[in-house]
Amino acid sequence: MDFGKASDLSVIDFSLPEDAHFTCEVLKSPFPHAQRQVLIGAPVWANREWIGKIYPAHCKPGDMLYYYARQFNTIELNVTHYQVPDESTISSWREAVTPDFRFCPKWPQVISHDSMLRGMDGLKQEFIRSVLHLEENLGTTFLQLGPTFDTGYMAVLDAFLKILPEGFPLAIEFRHPSWFADEAKFNRLLAYLQKKNTGMVITDVAGRRDVLHMGLSTPDLTLRFVGYDLHPTDYSRTDTWIKRLRKWFDAGLQTATVFIHCGENFMAPKLARYWTKQLNQELKLNLQPPVIRPQVVQGSLF
């Protein structure tokens, strides 16, 4: 992921900010421990580098989703950012995954970036109909707003949210700095999104610490965590996040959906494995960490 990429990690303050004020309003009532839900996944399943590592050595491209869904329980579904899948494609995806697996489809870029949410009513409805066919395998949909979509487009955003069916799952990633420049206005944005039952995406990436806003508008976290090919800070940042999640779950967080990005994502399964083990230890969960197959060194007998 190029957004927020930094060339020198030594100058980055990786500490987590304090919670946004409105986050405390959202996390008021403790949620029963037994019903905590944590979803961990990557941004792709079709990664040939994972064959022989988290996929069997004989894995064919058409089988990758099947094996992916036995290692992770969600995915940041970027393919829908470029094309709306038809019903037969959706059906094949559902057949490949487990009942508890959740797809998190990204809204098409022609809607989110090219048209800046204006118009495109037919395509908006096509996307909504398409992803609803995922049925129980549908997690949240993910609307990544373009880099120039600033606070001046608030009325456009409001009009867009009004077309969504009641209860349609949505989390929004804001990227323009204007959304985070004023603390009071940001908290009012969170309150507005709460009324719309719409979540906020938090992104932890080195070069844009403003998008690490620690704001929740619903008791459901959607986090994009961008690692740096298993740099030591990837692990220390994970540890810090685990502590914050323990605090949030104790305060009333219901669901945490975490998407692990890691360079070209060759190392994403290993970082996801660390996340999972730490979550299990600190939150007393029973998540299945990805199984990474030992690599055979050519020419070695012992």
C-alpha positions as CSV (number, residue, x, y, z in Angstrom):
1,M,0.0,0.0,0.0
2,D,1.7,3.3,-1.2
3,F,-0.6,5.6,0.8
4,G,1.3,7.0,3.7
5,K,4.5,5.2,2.9
6,A,7.6,6.6,4.7
7,S,11.2,6.1,3.7
8,D,12.7,6.6,7.2
9,L,10.9,4.9,10.0
10,S,13.4,6.1,12.6
11,V,11.8,9.6,12.6
12,I,8.2,8.3,13.0
13,D,6.4,8.5,16.4
14,F,4.5,5.2,16.3
15,S,2.7,5.7,19.7
16,L,-1.1,5.5,19.6
17,P,-2.9,8.8,20.2
18,E,-5.5,9.1,22.9
19,D,-9.0,8.0,22.1
20,A,-11.2,10.6,20.3
21,H,-13.7,12.1,22.8
22,F,-16.7,10.6,21.0
23,T,-15.1,7.1,21.1
24,C,-15.8,7.1,24.8
25,E,-19.5,7.9,24.1
26,V,-19.7,5.0,21.7
27,L,-18.1,2.5,24.1
28,K,-20.4,3.0,27.0
29,S,-21.9,-0.3,27.8
30,P,-19.7,-3.4,28.4
31,F,-20.3,-6.1,25.8
32,P,-20.5,-9.7,27.0
33,H,-17.0,-11.3,26.8
34,A,-18.3,-14.4,25.1
35,Q,-19.6,-12.4,22.1
36,R,-16.4,-10.6,21.2
37,Q,-15.6,-11.0,17.6
38,V,-12.2,-10.5,16.0
39,L,-11.7,-10.8,12.2
40,I,-8.2,-10.8,10.8
41,G,-7.3,-10.9,7.1
42,A,-5.2,-9.5,4.3
43,P,-6.0,-7.4,1.2
44,V,-5.6,-10.2,-1.3
45,W,-6.0,-14.0,-1.6
46,A,-4.4,-14.5,-5.1
47,N,-0.8,-14.3,-4.1
48,R,1.5,-16.8,-5.8
49,E,4.2,-16.1,-3.2
50,W,2.0,-17.9,-0.6
51,I,2.0,-21.2,-2.5
52,G,4.1,-23.7,-0.5
53,K,4.0,-21.3,2.5
54,I,0.4,-20.9,3.6
55,Y,-1.1,-22.7,0.6
56,P,-0.2,-26.2,-0.4
57,A,2.6,-26.6,-3.0
58,H,0.0,-28.1,-5.4
59,C,-2.4,-25.1,-5.0
60,K,-3.9,-23.8,-8.3
61,P,-5.0,-20.2,-8.7
62,G,-8.6,-21.2,-8.7
63,D,-8.2,-22.8,-5.3
64,M,-6.5,-20.0,-3.5
65,L,-9.6,-18.5,-2.0
66,Y,-10.5,-21.9,-0.5
67,Y,-7.2,-22.2,1.2
68,Y,-7.1,-18.5,2.2
69,A,-10.4,-18.9,4.0
70,R,-8.9,-21.8,6.0
71,Q,-6.1,-19.4,7.2
72,F,-8.0,-16.1,7.7
73,N,-11.6,-15.2,8.6
74,T,-12.0,-12.0,6.6
75,I,-10.5,-10.2,3.6
76,E,-10.3,-6.6,2.5
77,L,-11.9,-7.3,-0.9
78,N,-10.1,-5.0,-3.2
79,V,-11.3,-6.7,-6.4
80,T,-14.6,-4.9,-6.1
81,H,-12.8,-1.6,-6.2
82,Y,-12.3,-2.2,-9.9
83,Q,-15.3,-4.4,-11.0
84,V,-18.7,-5.2,-9.5
85,P,-18.9,-9.1,-9.4
86,D,-21.9,-10.8,-10.9
87,E,-24.1,-13.3,-9.1
88,S,-22.3,-16.4,-10.3
89,T,-18.9,-15.0,-9.1
90,I,-20.5,-14.2,-5.7
91,S,-21.9,-17.7,-5.6
92,S,-18.5,-19.3,-6.3
93,W,-16.9,-17.2,-3.6
94,R,-19.5,-18.3,-1.0
95,E,-18.9,-21.9,-1.9
96,A,-15.2,-21.6,-1.4
97,V,-15.3,-20.1,2.2
98,T,-16.5,-21.2,5.6
99,P,-19.8,-20.1,7.1
100,D,-18.0,-17.7,9.6
101,F,-15.9,-16.1,6.9
102,R,-16.6,-12.4,6.1
103,F,-15.9,-10.6,2.9
104,C,-15.4,-6.8,3.2
105,P,-16.0,-5.4,-0.3
106,K,-14.5,-2.1,-1.2
107,W,-16.7,0.3,-3.1
108,P,-15.9,0.8,-6.8
109,Q,-13.3,3.5,-7.4
110,V,-15.4,5.0,-10.2
111,I,-17.9,5.9,-7.5
112,S,-15.5,6.8,-4.6
113,H,-12.8,8.5,-6.6
114,D,-13.7,9.3,-10.2
115,S,-17.2,10.7,-9.5
116,M,-16.6,11.7,-5.8
117,L,-19.9,10.0,-4.8
118,R,-22.0,12.1,-7.1
119,G,-24.3,10.5,-9.7
120,M,-23.6,6.9,-10.7
121,D,-26.9,5.8,-9.1
122,G,-27.2,2.8,-11.3
123,L,-23.8,1.5,-10.4
124,K,-24.3,2.2,-6.7
125,Q,-27.5,0.1,-6.7
126,E,-25.7,-2.6,-8.7
127,F,-22.9,-2.8,-6.2
128,I,-25.4,-2.9,-3.3
129,R,-27.4,-5.7,-4.9
130,S,-24.2,-7.6,-5.7
131,V,-22.7,-7.7,-2.3
132,L,-26.0,-8.4,-0.5
133,H,-25.8,-11.8,-2.4
134,L,-22.9,-12.6,0.0
135,E,-25.6,-13.0,2.7
136,E,-24.2,-14.2,6.0
137,N,-20.6,-14.0,4.5
138,L,-20.9,-10.2,4.1
139,G,-18.9,-8.2,6.6
140,T,-18.8,-4.4,6.4
141,T,-18.4,-2.7,3.0
142,F,-15.5,-0.4,2.8
143,L,-15.7,3.1,1.3
144,Q,-12.3,4.6,0.7
145,L,-12.8,8.3,-0.2
146,G,-10.5,10.0,-2.6
147,P,-7.5,12.1,-1.5
148,T,-9.3,15.4,-2.6
149,F,-12.6,14.5,-0.9
150,D,-12.4,17.2,1.8
151,T,-15.0,18.6,4.3
152,G,-16.5,20.7,1.6
153,Y,-18.1,17.6,0.3
154,M,-20.1,16.9,3.4
155,A,-23.4,17.5,1.7
156,V,-22.4,15.0,-1.0
157,L,-21.6,12.4,1.6
158,D,-24.9,13.0,3.3
159,A,-26.8,12.5,0.0
160,F,-24.8,9.3,-0.6
161,L,-25.6,7.8,2.8
162,K,-29.3,8.5,2.3
163,I,-29.5,6.0,-0.7
164,L,-28.2,3.1,1.4
165,P,-30.7,0.4,2.5
166,E,-31.5,0.4,6.2
167,G,-28.9,-1.6,8.0
168,F,-26.5,-1.8,5.1
169,P,-23.0,-2.3,6.6
170,L,-20.5,0.5,5.8
171,A,-17.2,1.9,7.1
172,I,-15.6,5.0,5.6
173,E,-11.9,5.8,5.2
174,F,-11.4,9.5,5.2
175,R,-8.0,10.6,3.7
176,H,-8.1,14.3,3.2
177,P,-6.4,16.1,6.2
178,S,-9.3,18.6,6.6
179,W,-11.4,15.9,8.3
180,F,-8.9,15.6,11.2
181,A,-7.7,19.2,11.5
182,D,-10.3,20.4,14.1
183,E,-10.9,18.1,17.0
184,A,-14.4,19.5,17.8
185,K,-15.5,19.1,14.2
186,F,-14.1,15.6,14.0
187,N,-16.1,14.5,17.0
188,R,-19.2,16.0,15.4
189,L,-18.5,13.9,12.3
190,L,-18.3,10.8,14.5
191,A,-21.6,11.7,16.1
192,Y,-23.2,12.2,12.6
193,L,-21.9,8.9,11.4
194,Q,-23.3,7.2,14.6
195,K,-26.7,8.4,13.7
196,K,-26.2,6.9,10.2
197,N,-25.0,3.6,11.8
198,T,-21.8,4.0,9.7
199,G,-18.4,3.1,10.9
200,M,-15.0,4.9,10.6
201,V,-11.9,3.2,9.2
202,I,-8.8,3.8,11.2
203,T,-5.5,3.4,9.3
204,D,-2.2,2.9,11.0
205,V,0.5,3.9,8.5
206,A,3.8,5.5,9.1
207,G,3.6,8.6,6.8
208,R,0.1,9.8,7.7
209,R,-0.4,9.8,11.5
210,D,-3.5,12.0,11.2
211,V,-5.5,9.0,9.8
212,L,-4.7,7.2,13.0
213,H,-7.5,9.2,14.6
214,M,-8.7,6.7,17.2
215,G,-12.3,7.7,16.4
216,L,-15.2,5.2,16.6
217,S,-18.7,6.0,15.5
218,T,-20.0,2.5,16.1
219,P,-18.9,-0.2,18.5
220,D,-17.2,-2.0,15.5
221,L,-13.6,-1.2,14.6
222,T,-12.3,-1.5,11.1
223,L,-8.5,-1.1,11.2
224,R,-6.0,-1.1,8.3
225,F,-2.6,-1.9,9.8
226,V,0.3,-1.2,7.5
227,G,3.5,-3.1,8.4
228,Y,6.9,-2.7,6.9
229,D,8.1,-6.2,6.0
230,L,8.4,-7.3,9.6
231,H,10.5,-4.4,10.7
232,P,10.8,-4.5,14.6
233,T,8.3,-1.7,14.8
234,D,5.7,-3.9,13.2
235,Y,5.7,-6.1,16.4
236,S,6.0,-3.2,18.9
237,R,3.1,-1.4,17.2
238,T,1.0,-4.6,17.3
239,D,1.7,-5.0,21.0
240,T,0.4,-1.5,21.6
241,W,-2.7,-2.1,19.5
242,I,-3.5,-5.3,21.5
243,K,-3.5,-3.3,24.7
244,R,-5.8,-0.7,23.2
245,L,-8.2,-3.4,21.9
246,R,-8.3,-5.0,25.3
247,K,-9.3,-1.6,26.8
248,W,-11.9,-1.1,24.0
249,F,-13.4,-4.5,24.3
250,D,-13.7,-4.1,28.1
251,A,-15.5,-0.8,27.5
252,G,-18.0,-2.2,25.0
253,L,-16.3,-2.8,21.6
254,Q,-18.2,-5.6,19.8
255,T,-16.2,-6.4,16.6
256,A,-12.7,-5.7,15.5
257,T,-11.9,-6.2,11.8
258,V,-8.2,-5.9,11.2
259,F,-6.6,-5.9,7.7
260,I,-2.9,-6.6,7.7
261,H,-0.9,-4.9,4.9
262,C,2.8,-5.7,4.8
263,G,4.9,-4.3,1.9
264,E,4.0,-6.5,-1.1
265,N,2.1,-8.7,1.3
266,F,4.6,-11.6,1.1
267,M,5.0,-11.3,4.8
268,A,1.4,-10.5,5.7
269,P,0.6,-14.0,7.0
270,K,3.5,-14.0,9.4
271,L,2.5,-10.6,10.8
272,A,-1.1,-11.8,11.0
273,R,0.1,-14.8,12.9
274,Y,1.8,-12.6,15.4
275,W,-1.4,-10.5,15.7
276,T,-3.5,-13.6,16.3
277,K,-1.3,-15.1,18.9
278,Q,-1.1,-11.8,20.9
279,L,-4.8,-11.4,20.7
280,N,-5.4,-14.9,21.9
281,Q,-3.0,-14.3,24.8
282,E,-4.2,-10.9,25.9
283,L,-7.9,-11.2,25.2
284,K,-8.3,-14.9,26.0
285,L,-9.6,-15.7,22.6
286,N,-9.4,-18.9,20.6
287,L,-8.5,-17.6,17.1
288,Q,-6.8,-19.9,14.7
289,P,-3.5,-18.3,13.6
290,P,-2.3,-18.8,10.0
291,V,-0.2,-22.0,9.6
292,I,3.1,-21.2,7.9
293,R,4.7,-24.2,6.3
294,P,8.4,-24.8,6.9
295,Q,10.5,-23.9,3.9
296,V,12.7,-26.7,2.4
297,V,16.3,-25.5,1.6
298,Q,17.4,-27.0,-1.7
299,G,20.3,-29.3,-1.5
300,S,20.0,-29.8,2.3
301,L,19.5,-33.2,3.8
302,F,19.7,-32.2,7.4
